Amino acid sequence: MPAPIKPSFIETVRHDVYETIDPRTTLVNKAQGKTVLITGAGRGIGRAIAIAFAHAGASRLILTARTASQLEEVANEIKAIANNIEVINVATDVANESQVEALFHGIKGVVDIL
């Protein structure tokens, strides 16, 4: 017996980022002058968020993850996007309260976006 035919509620199926949601175009200068703290920035969604804020014009990105080498890779990618962004890498396990306290005590200035 063949599979039942299901109605499609979506007119266009997309398999990639299209222009109206592409952070490289829609977010340009939306975070200009802001300091952004991103946890889990070494890979996955955190990495993608860090890169999106670089495209959005953030002036300072504070990147945290448990692995310093992953943070360095992301920082290099951000510098390739915009060399004027101050990138601060802090190897931090957010499950460790003392490491989180040390992170916030070490931050100079205001964090605009968490």
Protein Blocks (a to p, Z undefined) as FASTA:
>chain_A
ZZdddddfbfbacfbdcfklmmklmmgoklgoiacddehklgcjllmmmmmmmmnopabd
cdddfblklmmmmmmmmmmmommbccddddddfklmklmmmmmmmpgcjdfbZZ
